[in-house]
Structures are given as structure tokens and as C-alpha cells.
Amino acid sequence: MKRRDFIFKSLITGVGLTYSGNLAFADIIPDGKRISILHTNDMHSRIDPFPDDGGRNANQGGMTKLANLVAQIRKEEENLLLLDAGDVFQGTPYFNFYGGELEFKLMSKMGFDASTIGNHEFDNGLEGIFEQLPNAQFSHICSNYDFSNTILKNKILPYKVYKKKGLKIGIFGLGIELNGLVSKKNYGNTLYLDPISKAEEMVSELQSKKCDLIICLSHLGYSYRSAKIDDLKLASSVSGIDLIIGGHTHTFLDEPTRVKNQQGFETIVHQVGTGALRLGKVDFVFSKENKMKLASVRSLPIS
């Protein structure tokens, strides 16, 4: 067996088999239609745990340990979506050698439902994304990158509606401005569109489709002191987004941020750092009439 194939087989067949620990499910969730949203961001090709070098994150994190935790939760939760907020690529030699193939195959094995496009997904150019998409058995969603004049035309969805146990969950994605952050040759003719106006458009579209829950996969960043658009500004500007799953700034939130805008609509904003060190878990419960009754948010350590 070739070394490359051996590595792939060893890692992919080994996930989800050795988890042990307490998930610390402290909240008592009332009866009703329930959905759990599991989420990651900025995993940055962290396949293995961080090295045992005495550092702060030694033996923690990594996609293989993440897979064990996800597998355990799937045994306990009947109804869930597994989502990612971008920057799956770049960070370890696995990406340098395999260009994202292993990351996408492991995410597919874990059962990811969707991911958005982070700036590091462009590190091998548009061709690098294009070549790896067949390895992703999940959707890539981004609403404010216009790929119409690129090889990614019709490959990236602006939004997607998932149906789970009588609930409709609408998901759209937003990416950070590429100019000045990513080399022009790497994103080519990709057009960056204003995230606020696109978010308003997507919320309107998903509401017209009678979605019970609207989620944004954001790679904008949690918060900036400048006028640069971020997740907090997005939540305060656009009504109708129930949950913003954030990325890019590697922000570790122990508790979610709840943003109430001028219209009185409240949005949950959550982000779980980097390196697959944590897994976000958001539980929504709905009444028989599909009215949201409760949201419980956790940040679970992967150790």
C-alpha cells in the first residue's frame, strides 16, 4: 500500500472509535421539536491533536478527536446539523502535501452538512478549491462571493434549506473581503459583494421559503474596532438571523454573544476559536407550531 493511501485509510477509518469523557450536558431540554447545531471554524488542517510538547494545547484538539466527540453526540442526539465557518485549509503539513484532500475526506466521514469559504481556502488559488470539491460530500455555501466568471461557477451555493423532523433550517454564508488579504491571482475574477445587503437578501429569501430557523455561516470575524463589517455589526444591522456561526478571528467564546438590534430582534453569535480545540453546540427547541421556545449554547472542549 502506498504511504499516501495508508495515511488516508488509517486516519479516516480510525475516527469516532475512542472517545471517552463527559459531554457535560447540564441543561434539561423540554419536550418539543428539537435540533442541535454542531459547529466548528478555523480548523486549519489540524488533523492530529496539538503535539505533546508541554504547550497550553498539548494533546488537545484536532479533527480525529473532534470526530470522536461528534460520533458520541450523534448517539445521544437524534436531530442535528454539523456546520463549519471556513478556513479548513492551511496550518499543518497535511495541507502542504495533500492540498485539502484529507481535510475534506475527514469532514465527509464525520458527516458535515455544510461549510462556508474562508480566505485560506484560496491559498492554492481557485484551482485548489475546484480540485478538492469532489472530496467534500457536503455543501459549500457563500452568498457574497460571486464566482460567475470563474471555474467555481455553480459550484458554491448562495444558500441551502435543510429539512429536519418537520423543521426547515435555512443556511447562508458570508466571506470576508479578499482584496488586501488574499493575492489577486488566487481569487481571480471572484467578486466580493456587500455582506449586509446580501444578508438582507438571503434572510428575505429564506423567510419566503418559510424557514423556521435561519443560520449564517460567517467568515467575517467576530469584532473589529474599525468600521470593518464583523459578526456583531451584522447582527445589529440585519433582522431575522437566528444564529451567526463565526470564524476568521479565532475567537474563543465561553458564552455566546446575544445581540438585540433596533427592531428588537435578537441574534445569537458564537465562535469556537481554532484548531478544532472546541466544538460549538446550540440546541433549539420548537413548539408544535414551530415557534422557537429555547436556545442553549455550549462550547465543548476537545481533549
N, C-alpha and C positions, 0 to 999 in steps of 0.2 A: 504493500500500500504506500502511495506517495505521502511524503511528510505533510503536505498541504491537506490532503484528504483525511489523514489521520487526525490532524488538529481539529478540523471541522467536525468529524464524527465524534471525537472524544468530548468536545465541548457541547455539541448540540444534543447528543443522546444522554449526557450526564445531567442536564438541567432538571430541577424540580424533584430531586430524589433524596436530598439530605437535610432538608430544613428541620431545625429543632428550635423551639423557643416559644415565647408567649406573645401572641399578637396584641395583647392588652386591649381587647375590645371592651371598654369600660361602659360605653353608653348603651342604655336599653332602648332599642328602637321599637316604636309602637307598630301595631298591625297596620297593614296597608300595602299599596304597591310600592315596592322599594327598588332602588337601583343604586349600586355602588360604582363610583367613578374612581378608578385607579390611575395615577398619573406619574410621569417622570419628565425630566427635562435635562438637557446638557449632560448626557451620559458620556460623551466624548470618548468613545471607543474603549471605555473601561470595562473590558471583558472579565478579567480576573479581579479579585479584591485588591486593594492597595497593598503594597509589599509589607512584609513583617520586618520593618526597619526601625521600630520604636517611635515612628511618627504618630501624629494625632489620629490619623485614619488607618493605622496599621491593621491589616486583616479584615477591614470593613469594605462595604460597597461592592461594586462590580455586578455585571449582568448575570453571571452564573448564580450568585447569591440572590439577586433580585428574582430570578426565575423560581428559586425555591420558595420564596415568600409569596409570589403570585400564585404558584401551584397550591400552596396551603390555603390561601384566601379563596381560591376557586372551589375548594372543598366545602367551604363554610358559607359562601355567598352564591346564591343561585343566579342572580341577575346582575351583570356588571359589564362595564366597558373599560378597556385598557388603552390609555392615550399618552402621547408624548408631545412635548412642546419644542422639539427641534435641537439641533447640534448633537446629533447622534454620532457624526463623524469627527475625526481628528482628536488626538490626545495620547495615543499609545502606538507602538509599532504594529499592532494588528491592522490599523488603518493604513499605515505606510506600506505594508506588504500586500494587503488584500483589498484596499480601496473602498471599504464599506460592506463588502460581501458578507463577512462574518456577522457584523452587527445586524444587518437586515435579516439574515437567516435565524439568528438567535431571537430577535424580536418576533419573527413569524412563528417560531416554535413556542414562544410564550403566549401567543395569541393576541398580540397588539391589534387594535381595531383601526387606529389612525395615528398619524404623526404630521406635524407641520414642517416647513422648510426653515432651518436655521442658517445663519450666514456661513457656518463651516461646512454645510452641505455643498457649497460651491468651491471647496478647496481644490478639487480636481476638475473644476470647470463644469459646464453644463453636460459635457460628455460623461463626466464622472457620475453625475446623478442618473443620467439616462441609462448608463450601462448597469447600474446597480438596482434599478427599479424592478426588474424581473425577479430579484431575490426577496422582494418585500411582498408578502401575502397580506398586506394591509394597505389602506388608502393613505395617500399623501394629500393634504388639504391646505391650500393657501389662497386667500381671496384677493390680496393686494399686490401680488406679483403677476404681471401679465406676461405669459410665456408664448403669446400668439405667434411671434416671429422667431421662435427658437425651436430646437429639436424636442423640447418638452411640451409643445402644443398638445393639448388634450390629455396629457399625462398626469397633471396635477388638478385636483378638483377644487372649485371655489368653496364648496360646502358639501355636506352629506347628511342625510337623515337616517338615523338608526331606529328600528322598531324593536322594543324590548317589553314583553309582557304587558301589552296594551298601552305602552307609553311611546311617544315619539320624541327622540332626542336629536336636535339639530346642532351640527358642529360646523364651525367655520374657522379659518386660520388667518393670522396676520404676521407678516415678516417685517424685520427691521429694514431701514433704508440701507441699500447696498453701497451707494456712492460714498467713497471715502473709507469704507470698511472692507470692501471686497474689491479685488482688482477687476477693472472693467473687462478685461479679456476673459475672466472667469464667469461673469454673468451675461456677457454679450448683449443681446437685444432685449433682455428682460426689462420690463418697465415696472418701476415702483409706483404704486398708487396710494393716495392718501388713506391711512388706516381708519381715520374717524368716519369719513364718508363711506368707505367700503363696509365698515362695521354696521353703520346705519342701514345700508342697503341689504346686507346679509340678515340682520335682525328682522327687517321688514319681510324679506323673502321667507325666512323660516317661520315667522308668525303666520304668514299667509298659508303655510303648509300645516298649520295647527300643531306646531311642536309644543310639547309640554315642558321641555327643558332646553335652553339654548346655552351652548358652551363655546367659548373662544379659545383656541389653541394659539397662544401669543408668544412670539419670539421678539417682542418689542423691548423687554426689560421692565423690571419692577417699578423703579422710580428714579427720576433724574431731577437735579436742582434747576436745570435749564428748561427751556420751553419744549425740548425734545419730547415727542409723544412716548408715553410709557403706560403700563397697565393701570396705574392709579388714575391718570388723566383720562384714559379710555373709559374706565368705569364711571367716572364723574361726568363724562360728556355724552355717553350713549346709554339710553334706557333699553332694557329688555335682555341684557346679557346676564344670565343667572350665575355663571361661573366663568372666570378667566383663569386658565391654567397657564402660568407664565414660564418664561425662560430667558436666556441670554445673560442676565446679570448674576447668575449663580447665587441667588438669594435663598438662604435657609430660613424659612418661616416656621417657627414652632406653632404659631397660631395663624389662621387665615386673617387677611385684612378684609373688613366689610366696608364697602364704600356706598354711601347713600347720595344719589345725585339730587339736583334741584327739583326734579319731578317726584322725588320720594322713592324712586326705585333703588333697591339695594342689590349690589353685586358682590359676590364672594371672589376674592383674589387670592390665589395660592401658588407657591413655588417651592420646590424641594431641592435647591442647591445644585449639586453637580456630582458626577462620578458614580451615579447610582448608589449614593450613600443613603438616600431616603426614598420611600415610596409614599406618595400622597394618596389618601383615601377619603373620598367625600361621599357620604350617604344621603340620598334624597328619599323622602317618603311622601307619597301622594295619597289623597283621599280617593274614594270610589269615583268621584267626579274629576279625578286627575288634578286636584288642587294641591299644590305643594304645602306640606304641613311642617316639615322639619329638614334641616340640613346639619349633619355632623361631620366635622372635618378633623382629620388626623394626619400627622407626619410620622410615618413608621420608619425607624432606623433599620438599615440592612447590615446586620452584623452577625 
